């Protein structure tokens, strides 16, 4: 698909390869929950920043990407229900964040 510009504070800071690994099957199409739009997630090698890719099928619109926080990256994965992404080595830090979230739960009392 090609390279997508990555923005931080309205400035292009990198370009990444397009992907839509946050899309899910809605019964008819792969989508991010919005018709004609797609999302992907990657990580910059040099800085370790997470990048949210916004793809579109709408004429006149362009694909773009933005730097997001690790917590925002984890939320995007959980919202898309593509938790298998957490098994990829580049997202190991997000798996650790999820483990911390899971530890927040109080254990059920046994009677």
Residue frames as a rotation matrix with the C-alpha (Angstrom) as fourth column:
UNK 1
0.561 0.828 0.000 0.00
0.828 -0.561 0.000 0.00
0.000 0.000 -1.000 0.00
UNK 2
0.147 -0.573 0.806 2.92
0.397 -0.713 -0.579 2.37
0.906 0.405 0.122 0.50
UNK 3
-0.692 -0.531 -0.489 4.22
0.677 -0.241 -0.695 4.74
0.251 -0.812 0.527 3.11
UNK 4
0.496 0.861 0.113 2.01
0.659 -0.458 0.597 6.86
0.565 -0.221 -0.794 5.35
UNK 5
-0.319 -0.619 0.718 3.16
-0.062 -0.743 -0.667 10.16
0.946 -0.257 0.198 6.94
UNK 6
0.085 0.245 -0.966 3.32
0.929 0.331 0.166 10.14
0.360 -0.911 -0.200 10.75
UNK 7
0.105 0.070 0.992 2.36
0.012 -0.998 0.069 13.38
0.994 0.005 -0.105 12.48
UNK 8
0.018 -0.052 -0.998 3.32
0.998 0.055 0.015 14.72
0.055 -0.997 0.053 15.89
UNK 9
-0.014 0.068 -0.998 2.29
0.435 -0.898 -0.067 18.28
-0.900 -0.435 -0.017 16.78
UNK 10
0.827 0.510 -0.237 1.27
-0.009 -0.410 -0.912 18.96
-0.563 0.756 -0.334 13.14
UNK 11
0.133 -0.846 -0.517 4.73
-0.959 -0.241 0.147 18.01
-0.249 0.476 -0.843 11.87
UNK 12
0.878 0.070 -0.474 5.66
-0.258 0.902 -0.345 14.93
0.403 0.425 0.810 9.84
UNK 13
0.358 -0.745 0.563 8.20
-0.868 -0.042 0.496 13.05
-0.346 -0.665 -0.662 11.99
UNK 14
-0.650 -0.519 0.554 8.37
-0.266 0.839 0.474 9.72
-0.711 0.161 -0.684 10.11
UNK 15
0.032 0.669 -0.743 6.79
-0.978 0.173 0.114 7.59
0.204 0.723 0.660 7.42
UNK 16
-0.499 -0.120 0.858 5.59
-0.478 0.864 -0.158 4.04
-0.723 -0.489 -0.488 8.07
UNK 17
-0.948 0.200 -0.247 4.32
-0.089 0.578 0.811 1.18
0.305 0.791 -0.531 5.95
UNK 18
-0.227 0.954 0.195 0.50
-0.927 -0.273 0.257 1.13
0.299 -0.122 0.946 5.81
UNK 19
-0.888 0.166 -0.429 -1.32
0.203 0.978 -0.042 -1.66
0.413 -0.124 -0.902 7.65
UNK 20
-0.157 0.901 0.404 -4.86
-0.743 -0.377 0.553 -2.20
0.650 -0.214 0.729 8.95
UNK 21
-0.626 -0.230 -0.745 -4.14
0.130 0.911 -0.391 -4.77
0.769 -0.342 -0.541 11.66
UNK 22
-0.932 0.359 0.044 -6.71
-0.128 -0.212 -0.969 -3.18
-0.338 -0.909 0.244 14.03
UNK 23
-0.351 0.842 -0.410 -9.62
-0.880 -0.146 0.453 -3.86
0.321 0.519 0.792 11.67
UNK 24
-0.740 0.222 0.635 -12.12
-0.192 0.835 -0.516 -6.56
-0.644 -0.504 -0.575 12.59
UNK 25
-0.876 0.483 0.003 -14.73
0.214 0.383 0.899 -8.54
0.433 0.787 -0.439 10.68
UNK 26
-0.748 0.650 0.132 -18.21
-0.560 -0.511 -0.652 -7.05
-0.356 -0.562 0.747 11.22
UNK 27
-0.072 0.716 0.694 -20.01
0.150 0.696 -0.702 -9.83
-0.986 0.054 -0.157 9.36
UNK 28
0.884 0.397 0.247 -19.72
0.315 -0.113 -0.942 -8.12
-0.347 0.911 -0.225 5.99
UNK 29
0.656 -0.664 0.359 -16.41
0.031 -0.451 -0.892 -6.23
0.755 0.596 -0.275 5.84
UNK 30
-0.056 -0.731 -0.680 -13.15
0.989 0.053 -0.137 -5.64
0.136 -0.680 0.720 7.64
UNK 31
0.386 0.303 0.871 -13.56
0.209 -0.949 0.237 -2.30
0.898 0.091 -0.430 9.41
UNK 32
-0.810 -0.567 -0.153 -12.46
0.317 -0.203 -0.927 -0.27
0.494 -0.799 0.344 12.41
UNK 33
-0.412 0.758 -0.506 -16.12
0.790 0.021 -0.612 0.44
-0.453 -0.652 -0.608 13.17
UNK 34
0.062 0.377 -0.924 -16.55
-0.204 -0.902 -0.382 3.32
-0.977 0.212 0.021 10.75
UNK 35
0.713 0.331 0.618 -17.61
0.453 0.456 -0.766 2.74
-0.535 0.826 0.175 7.14
UNK 36
0.852 -0.374 0.368 -14.75
0.277 -0.275 -0.921 3.17
0.445 0.886 -0.130 4.69
UNK 37
0.433 -0.722 0.539 -12.17
-0.815 -0.569 -0.107 3.75
0.384 -0.394 -0.835 7.41
UNK 38
0.685 -0.327 -0.651 -9.43
0.344 0.933 -0.107 1.48
0.642 -0.150 0.752 8.72
UNK 39
0.706 -0.499 0.502 -6.88
-0.707 -0.529 0.469 1.47
0.031 -0.686 -0.727 11.53
UNK 40
0.587 -0.616 -0.525 -3.47
0.352 0.778 -0.520 -0.05
0.729 0.121 0.673 12.01
UNK 41
0.914 -0.345 0.212 -0.82
-0.346 -0.396 0.850 0.00
-0.210 -0.851 -0.482 14.70
UNK 42
0.545 -0.825 -0.151 2.95
0.493 0.461 -0.738 -0.13
0.678 0.327 0.658 14.49
UNK 43
0.813 -0.387 -0.436 5.99
0.306 -0.352 0.884 1.03
-0.496 -0.852 -0.168 16.45
UNK 44
0.811 -0.583 -0.050 8.87
-0.430 -0.535 -0.728 3.23
0.398 0.611 -0.684 15.34
UNK 45
0.600 -0.659 -0.454 12.20
0.613 0.743 -0.269 1.41
0.514 -0.117 0.850 15.53
UNK 46
-0.256 -0.841 0.477 14.29
0.358 -0.541 -0.761 4.46
0.898 -0.024 0.439 16.32
UNK 47
-0.532 0.087 0.842 12.20
-0.594 -0.748 -0.297 6.10
0.604 -0.658 0.449 19.09
UNK 48
-0.932 0.240 -0.271 9.98
0.348 0.799 -0.490 3.24
0.099 -0.551 -0.828 20.26
UNK 49
-0.651 0.741 -0.166 6.88
-0.591 -0.632 -0.502 5.44
-0.477 -0.228 0.849 19.78
UNK 50
-0.445 0.629 0.638 3.59
0.609 0.735 -0.300 3.76
-0.657 0.255 -0.710 18.94
UNK 51
-0.886 0.120 -0.448 1.91
-0.397 -0.697 0.598 4.88
-0.240 0.707 0.665 15.73
UNK 52
-0.129 0.922 0.365 -1.81
0.307 0.387 -0.870 4.72
-0.943 -0.001 -0.333 14.98
UNK 53
-0.979 -0.200 0.038 -2.46
0.074 -0.176 0.982 4.51
-0.190 0.964 0.187 11.24
UNK 54
-0.053 0.979 -0.196 -5.71
-0.110 -0.201 -0.973 5.93
-0.993 -0.030 0.118 9.87
UNK 55
-0.929 -0.220 0.296 -6.68
0.236 0.263 0.935 4.48
-0.284 0.939 -0.193 6.49
UNK 56
-0.132 0.916 -0.379 -9.55
-0.336 -0.401 -0.852 5.52
-0.933 0.015 0.361 4.29
UNK 57
-0.502 0.090 0.860 -11.37
0.751 0.538 0.382 4.37
-0.429 0.838 -0.338 1.20
UNK 58
0.533 0.774 -0.341 -13.07
0.538 -0.621 -0.570 7.75
-0.653 0.120 -0.747 0.75
UNK 59
0.200 -0.397 0.896 -12.23
0.915 -0.250 -0.315 9.62
0.349 0.883 0.313 -2.43
UNK 60
0.412 -0.122 0.903 -10.31
0.022 -0.989 -0.144 12.81
0.911 0.079 -0.405 -1.72
UNK 61
0.852 -0.157 0.500 -9.10
-0.518 -0.109 0.848 11.64
-0.079 -0.982 -0.174 1.70
UNK 62
0.161 -0.885 -0.436 -5.58
-0.488 0.313 -0.815 10.44
0.858 0.344 -0.381 2.43
UNK 63
0.657 -0.089 -0.749 -4.16
0.563 0.719 0.408 7.88
0.502 -0.690 0.522 4.80
UNK 64
0.134 -0.637 0.759 -2.22
-0.506 -0.703 -0.500 9.36
0.852 -0.318 -0.416 7.73
UNK 65
0.271 -0.116 -0.956 -0.76
0.673 0.733 0.101 8.32
0.688 -0.670 0.277 11.06
UNK 66
0.461 -0.090 0.883 -0.10
-0.514 -0.838 0.183 9.81
0.724 -0.538 -0.432 14.48
UNK 67
-0.676 -0.681 -0.280 2.12
-0.027 0.403 -0.915 9.15
0.736 -0.611 -0.291 17.48
UNK 68
0.494 0.834 0.245 0.09
-0.383 -0.045 0.923 7.84
0.781 -0.550 0.297 20.44
UNK 69
-0.092 -0.486 0.869 0.88
-0.995 0.014 -0.098 6.86
0.036 -0.874 -0.485 24.02
UNK 70
-0.916 -0.255 -0.310 1.39
-0.246 0.967 -0.067 3.23
0.317 0.015 -0.948 25.04
UNK 71
-0.676 0.725 0.134 -1.92
0.082 0.255 -0.964 3.32
-0.733 -0.640 -0.231 26.93
UNK 72
0.097 0.705 -0.703 -3.74
-0.761 -0.402 -0.508 4.64
-0.641 0.584 0.498 23.85
UNK 73
-0.450 -0.338 -0.827 -2.12
-0.818 0.527 0.230 1.87
0.358 0.780 -0.514 21.77
UNK 74
-0.993 0.107 0.042 -3.32
0.073 0.869 -0.489 -0.77
-0.088 -0.483 -0.871 24.23
UNK 75
-0.318 0.936 -0.147 -6.84
-0.188 -0.215 -0.958 0.72
-0.929 -0.277 0.244 24.21
UNK 76
-0.023 0.260 -0.965 -6.91
-0.985 -0.169 -0.022 0.57
-0.169 0.951 0.260 20.40
UNK 77
-0.782 -0.313 -0.540 -5.93
-0.425 0.900 0.093 -3.13
0.457 0.302 -0.837 20.47
UNK 78
-0.875 0.479 0.068 -8.50
0.218 0.516 -0.829 -3.97
-0.432 -0.710 -0.556 23.15
UNK 79
-0.162 0.852 -0.498 -11.25
-0.517 -0.503 -0.693 -2.00
-0.841 0.145 0.522 21.34
UNK 80
-0.106 0.056 -0.993 -10.54
-0.983 0.146 0.113 -3.85
0.152 0.988 0.039 18.10
UNK 81
0.668 0.307 0.677 -10.52
-0.546 0.822 0.166 -7.22
-0.506 -0.480 0.717 19.94
UNK 82
0.755 -0.527 -0.389 -7.30
-0.140 0.451 -0.882 -8.11
0.640 0.720 0.267 18.13
UNK 83
0.770 -0.408 0.490 -5.46
-0.579 -0.125 0.806 -9.10
-0.268 -0.904 -0.332 21.31
UNK 84
0.773 -0.525 0.357 -3.30
0.577 0.815 -0.051 -11.54
-0.264 0.245 0.933 19.34
UNK 85
0.637 -0.549 0.541 -1.27
0.084 -0.649 -0.756 -8.45
0.766 0.527 -0.367 18.34
UNK 86
0.708 -0.338 0.620 0.05
-0.706 -0.381 0.598 -8.40
0.034 -0.861 -0.508 21.92
UNK 87
0.779 -0.424 0.462 1.99
0.242 0.883 0.402 -11.58
-0.578 -0.201 0.791 21.13
UNK 88
0.687 -0.565 0.457 4.17
0.453 -0.158 -0.877 -9.73
0.568 0.810 0.147 18.58
UNK 89
-0.007 -0.804 -0.594 7.56
0.999 0.023 -0.044 -8.77
0.049 -0.594 0.803 19.99
UNK 90
-0.697 -0.306 0.648 7.17
0.377 -0.926 -0.033 -5.10
0.610 0.221 0.761 19.03
UNK 91
0.079 0.808 0.584 4.09
-0.394 -0.513 0.763 -4.87
0.916 -0.290 0.277 21.27
UNK 92
-0.201 -0.230 -0.952 5.59
0.624 0.719 -0.305 -6.66
0.755 -0.656 -0.001 24.31
UNK 93
-0.979 -0.203 0.028 5.42
0.119 -0.676 -0.728 -3.46
0.167 -0.709 0.685 26.38
UNK 94
-0.372 0.919 0.130 1.68
-0.795 -0.388 0.466 -3.31
0.479 0.070 0.875 25.75
UNK 95
0.162 0.363 -0.918 1.28
0.126 0.915 0.384 -6.89
0.979 -0.177 0.102 26.97
UNK 96
-0.672 -0.479 -0.565 2.98
0.630 0.032 -0.776 -5.81
0.390 -0.877 0.280 30.20
UNK 97
-0.864 0.422 0.274 0.48
-0.474 -0.865 -0.165 -2.91
0.167 -0.272 0.948 30.48
UNK 98
0.051 0.916 -0.397 -2.41
-0.553 0.357 0.753 -5.33
0.832 0.181 0.524 30.02
UNK 99
-0.134 -0.178 -0.975 -1.01
0.562 0.797 -0.222 -7.57
0.816 -0.578 -0.006 32.75
UNK 100
-0.973 -0.211 -0.088 -0.96
0.199 -0.594 -0.779 -4.54
0.112 -0.776 0.620 35.07
UNK 101
-0.469 0.875 0.120 -4.61
-0.783 -0.475 0.401 -3.82
0.408 0.094 0.908 34.23
UNK 102
0.158 0.530 -0.833 -5.55
-0.111 0.848 0.518 -7.42
0.981 0.011 0.193 34.96
UNK 103
-0.548 -0.452 -0.704 -3.87
0.626 0.337 -0.704 -7.19
0.555 -0.826 0.098 38.38
UNK 104
-0.839 0.260 0.479 -6.18
-0.407 -0.884 -0.232 -4.29
0.362 -0.389 0.847 39.34
UNK 105
0.094 0.958 -0.270 -9.14
-0.449 0.283 0.848 -6.65
0.889 0.042 0.457 39.75
UNK 106
-0.248 -0.046 0.968 -10.05
-0.955 0.179 -0.236 -7.84
-0.163 -0.983 -0.088 43.23
UNK 107
-0.901 -0.046 -0.432 -10.14
-0.166 0.956 0.243 -11.63
0.402 0.290 -0.869 43.41
UNK 108
0.131 0.990 -0.049 -13.57
-0.476 0.106 0.873 -13.18
0.870 -0.091 0.485 43.94
UNK 109
-0.382 -0.163 0.910 -14.24
-0.916 0.197 -0.350 -14.31
-0.123 -0.967 -0.224 47.47
UNK 110
-0.506 0.202 -0.839 -14.68
-0.181 0.926 0.332 -18.03
0.843 0.320 -0.432 47.83
UNK 111
0.124 0.657 0.744 -17.42
-0.950 -0.137 0.279 -19.25
0.285 -0.742 0.607 50.12
